[in-house]
Amino acid sequence: MRAGRLLATVALLGLVGCAAQPVESAGAPITLQVRADPEEAAVYRSLVSAYQDAGGGEVNLVTVGRKDHLTRLSTAFASGDAPDVFLINYRDYSPFVQRGAVRPVGPLLEQEGVSTSDYYEQPLSAFTYQGALQCMPQNISSLVVYWNRALFNQAGVAPPAAGWTWAEFARTAQALTAGGVKGVGIDPSITRMAPFIWSSGGAIVDDEKAPTRTTLHEPGARAALQAVVDLIATGATPTKDQLAAQGLEEQFMTGKVAMFLSSRVEVPALREQRGLDFDVAALPVMGNPASVLHSDAYCVASTSKNTKAAAKFIAYAVGWQGQTVTALGGRTVPSLRSVATSPAFLSPARPPASSQVFLDAIPHLRHTPVTPSWPEVEDVIGTQLQRAFEDAVPLDEVLAEIQKQADPLLQRR
């Protein structure tokens, strides 16, 4: 996935920006591209069907696997066949804005009667760039701990408690590690590490709005990363060979890992796993509570010839009916406050029963930098952290390499 994001970003830099002014074509179908694995794709098909049943226009839904979404978008823009609307994570959208691939969505949605005051501020902030709301967020997920109730019961371990500390989390992971089961799976990415860095008083970069260098080597951040490395050294996490054979999500589904860290995106697939009894818990804290924003938004391509129809669809998708559909499907923590606090999202009838955990994290949410080079920086950090987590490369060596490779990317303008 990291390589795919890097190639897509590099390709995009030279592919967009010279398109002719689109001509509005009222009533024409629109194309929507989303990143979605099979269970997620079913949720978006339901959304499109509901929109069309409600009298909306025709929507051609294109679902692309997580690894290929950005590359497919860049290729589509290069060939002059970009989708009218595409869904993208806030960590990845700014290169598209920089090259003129996105038409700011704010004015379009105002014409459709959408009031941003009805939505959570954090994702709106993350998708505001160059002084404008570029894309409209559909969700406000946070990072949480997914845990397997049967494995906890089998090990005689109490369920995670609100406000648990890193030390309690680490002891829990070790207590769950036995008989072929690993206590926890932790992906070596900055989106997994950021909450612990912030919780311990550290920072990822020197300036979150205009970063010029990484700060993972500084005391607060380094201490958080060392705590993770120390947990891995206990044997409570899957080995490199185990990870190569099966991803963390699959290991969790099949009872090989008792806990793992992720956002709301996992829920549709986990619900489909027969016999899996799972729930979610808040992240452990190293100091102050902290979590990292996970949010996707609908963007309108600057090359679209049907922006009115595109805006109409987005208004529905982020409105009460559309967000209710995606919330019931398990895919999103709705960005629309009224749906996020409704039974469509909070009902314990379908797992996870503790969905309130996602809402409780909102006051503590922060987002990683929004800058065109960030996808490349994130790839560098992830590649290097993987060396520390899976190959036992000394942490200081890894952090020095991150500075060497990532800082020039942030300084590039």
N, C-alpha and C positions, 0 to 999 in steps of 0.2 A: 504494500500500500504506500509506503513512504516513497519508493522509487517512482510509482505512478504519479503521485502528487508533484514530485519534483519535475518530472518530464512534462507534465501538463502545464505547470507554471512557466517553465522555460519556453515551451512552445507558444504559449499565449502571448508572450511579450512581443512577438513579431507578427502576430496573426490578425489582430483586431485594431481598428482605429480608422480604417479608410473606407468603411462601408458607405454606400449611398444612402441618402435620407429615405427612410421607408415611407411608403404610401399607405395610408390607412385603408383597410378593406373591411368595411362593416359587415358583420355577420359571418365572416369566414371562420372555419375551424381553427383552433389553436393546438399547438403541440406543447406538452408538458414533459420535461425530463426530470426524473427523481433518482436518487441513489437508494436502492432498496434490495435487500435480499428477499427471497420468496415470501416469507411471512409478512414482511413490511409491504411488499408489493400488493398483497391482497388488501391491505388497509387503504392504500391509495386508489386501488380499483373501486373500492366501496365509496370513497370520497367522490371520484369522478362520476360514478353512477348516480349518487345522490344529487349531485349538481345538475346532471342532465335530466333526471326525473323531476327536479324542481323548476325546469324550464330554461336551464342554462344552455349555452351553445355546445357544439361538438368539441370534445377534448380528446386528442390523440395522446394517450399516455405511453411514455417510453420509460421503462424501468431498467436501470443499469446496476450491476453489482458494485459493492463498495469500492473495490480496487480500481474500477475502470471509469467511474463517473467523470472525474475531472479531465482525463485524457479524451473521453468521448465528447465532452463539451468543447474542448479546445479544437478538436478535429472538426466538429460541426461548425464552429465559427470560421475556421480556416477555409472550409469548403463552401461557405455562404449558405449553409443549411442549418443554422442554429435554431433551437427550439424557441418558441415565443416566450415561454416561462420555464425557469429551471429552479430547482431547490438546491441550496448550497449551505454549507456550514460557515459561520462567521469567520473561522480561521482561514478560509480559503477564498473569500469573495473579493478582497481588495485588489488583487492583480487584475481581475476582470473589470473592475471599476477604473483602474488606472489606465487601461488600454481602450476605454470607451465602449466596452461590451454591454454595459448595464445602463438602462434608463431609470433614473431615480423614481421610486415607486410612490413616494409621499404624495405629490400632487395628483397622481392618477387615482389613488385611493380616496383622497379628499373628495374628488368628483363622484365617487361611489358611496359617499356618506360614511366612510370608516373614520372613527375617532380614535386616535392613538392613546388618548387618556384612559381608554377602557382596558389597556394592555399593560403588562408588567414592563417596568422601565429598563431593566437590565438588558434584555435582548434588543430592545429598540436602540439603546445606546451602542451596543456592539455592532449593529448594522447601520449606524450613522457614520458616514465617512465623507470627507471633503465638504462638511457642512450640510449634508442632506441625508435623509432616510433613503438609503439605496435599495433595500429589499425589505419585505415585510415578514417578520419572524412568526413561525407557527408554534414554537415551543420554547420552554424555559426549563430544560432539564438540568439536573446537577449530577455530580458523581456520587454514587451510593455504594454500599456493600450489599451484594446479593448473597444470600446464605441459604443452605440446604437444611431444612428442618429435620429430616430423617437422619442425616449425618451428625447433626448436633445431638439429637436424642441418643443415637448409637454410642457416641463418645461420652455421654453424660455431661455435656457442656451446656451451660445456661445460654439462652438466646441473647443476642447483643442488646445492651442497655443504652438508652439515650445518654449522650454525653460521655461515652466511654473514651478512655485515653489510648494513646498509641501503645503504651505498655500493656494494657488490658487486651488490646487487639492482638498484639504479638503473642501473648500467653495463650489466647484463645486459638490462634493459628497453630501453635505448637501442640496444644492439647488435642486438636482435631487430626493431627498428622499421625496416622497409624494404619497398618493393614492395607497398604496400597492407596490410601487416601492422603492427599496433600491438604494442608489447612487453608491455603489461600493462593490465588493466582494474581500477580501484579504485572501489568504490561509496562515495558520500559519506555514510556512516552511522557512528554511534559504535561499532557492533559491528565495523566494519572498522578504525577508528582507535584504539580502546582499547588493543590490544596494543602499538602503537608509542608511545603516550603513556606507558603503564606501563614499557615497556622503556627509555625515555629518562629515567625518574625522575619523570614527571609524574603527575597525578591528574585524574580526570574531575569529581569533586565533593569537597567539603570533608570529608565523613564518609560512608563507604560504607554504613554501617548506618542512619544517620539523616541523610541529606543535607539541607542547607538552601540550598546555592548551588553553581553550577558553577565549575570552576577551569580551564577550557580556555584562558583568557587568561594564566594564570600561566606562568613561564618554561619548565618542563619540558614541559608539554603543548603550549605554543605552538611550541616548537622542533620537536617531532615533526610537528605539523600543517604547519609551514612547509616541512619536508623533503618532505612529500607534494606540497604546492603547487609546490615547485621542480621536482620530477620531472614533474608535469603540464605545466609550462611548457616542458619540453624537446620536447614533441610525442610522447612515448612512450605516451600514453594516448589512447583514442578521443575524438573531438571531441563537442561537444554534439549536433550534427546526427546524427552516427553513432550516438550513444546513443539519440536519439529514434527512429531508424529500426529499431534492433535492440538488444535487451538484451545485457548482457555474456556471459551464459551462451550465448546463441545465437551471438554473435560468436566465442566460444571454440570452439564446436562446428564452426563453418564455416571455421575457420582464419584469421579476421581479427584475432584477439587471441591472443598466444602464452602469456600467463599471466593468471590472475585469482585473486582471493582469495575463498574461501568455506569453508563447513563440509562435513561429510559428505553433506549433503542432496542435493548435485549428482550423486552417483555413479550412481543408477539411470538417470537421463536420459543421462548421458555414456556409459554402457555401451551404450545403444541406438543411439548415433550411429555409423553404419557408417564404417569407415575411420579413426576417431579413435584415435590412440595417445597416451594421456595417463597421467600419474602425478602424485603429490603430493610436495611438499617442505615442510620446516619454514619458518615465517615468518622473514624476516631480522630481525636484532636491531639496535637502536640503542644499546643499552647492555647491560642484563641480559635474558636470555630471558623472554618473556612471551607469553601467548596468552589468548584470551577464551573463556569457556565458551559452548557452544551446546548447549542441552538442552531436551527436551520431556518432559512427564510426563502420566500418566493421572490425571485428576481425577474424583471422583464428585460428581455434582450433588446439592445438598442437597434438591432436589425429587424425587429418584429414589425410586420405590416398591419398588425391587428391589435394594437395596444389597448383599445377600448374593451375588446373581448377578453384580453389577458387580465386587465384590471378587474373586470367583472368576476372572473373566475377566482382571482386571489381574494377579493372581498368576500366571496362565499366561503372559500377554504379557511380563512382566518376568522370568519364570523361564527355566530353561535351554532348554526347547524353543521357547518363544516368541521369545526373543532370538536363538536360532540361526536361526530363520526370517527375521527382519528383517536379521540380519547377512549371511546368504547373499544376500539381495535387494539388498544394498549400501547400504541406507538409513541404518543406524545404526552408531555406535561404541558397542557394548553397555555399559550401565552395570553389568552383572553381570560381575565380574572374570573368572570362569571361562570365559565366552564370549568376552570381549574378547581373551583370550590364547590362544584356540583357533584351529584352521585355518578355522573358519567365518568368522572375520573376517580373519585374517592371511594366508591362503593367497594367494600371488602368481599363482595360476592365472587369476584374473579381475582386471581393473584396478580400482583402482590397485595396482600391485605393492608399493608402499612404504607399506602401511597402518600399519606400525609407527610411522610419523611421528605419527599421532594419539595413540598411547599414550605416546610419548616426550614429548609436550607436556603430559601430565596434571599433572606436578609444578609446572608453571609457569602453570596455569590460574587465572584470577580471573573473577569475574562482576560484571556491572554492578549497580547498586543494585536492590533489591527493595522497591519502594514504590509505592503506588497511582497516583501521578502520573507514574511513569516512562515509560509509553507516550507520554504527551503531551510530556514533556521530550525523549524520543528523536526524536519527530517534528520538534520545533523545531530540534534540533541538525542533523538530517539535511537539513532544508530550507535552513538557513543554510549548511552546508558545501557543499551543491550550488551555491550562488551563488559560493563561492570556487573550487570545482573546475571548474565548467563556464562561468561567466560572468566569471571573473577579477576578481571583487569583492575589494578588499583584505582580507587576512585579519583585520586588527585591527578593521575595520568589522564583519565577520561575527561575530567573537568578542564584540564589544560588544552586538550584537543578540541573541546567544544569552543573555548575562547578563540583558538587559532582558526577554526573553520567558520564559526557562526558570526563572530563580530564583524568581519569584513562584509558579510551579507547585510547586516543591519546598517552599516555605514554607507552602503550603496544607495544612491539616490537617482 
